[in-house]
């Protein structure tokens, strides 16, 4: 299975992270705005992370504007919203050697770099 990054090309943070990746990373790039994630791709991420909530971005503007922050969302709700609109996927999501790395925290990106350097 190919190593992948799910990202948003228009996101400055994603672009900065991509620029910092090791040169020979061999990642398959998937821009979630141009090519929305499929149910199968999301289910693969879920299988690796164990939670749709972990994949869900509570920083998304729609999260507040749709009033979702005031609701008690279930795993099914998180899955539905991520599939409905790309902005709900916490970005970037890396899948490297069967492990998932979600989001742009410094610690997460350091783990991604380590995983890519061990190729």
Beta strands, then each sheet from edge to edge (+ up, - down):
strand 1: 4-7
strand 2: 28-31
strand 3: 93-96
strand 4: 99-102
sheet 1: 2+ 1+ 3- 4+
end
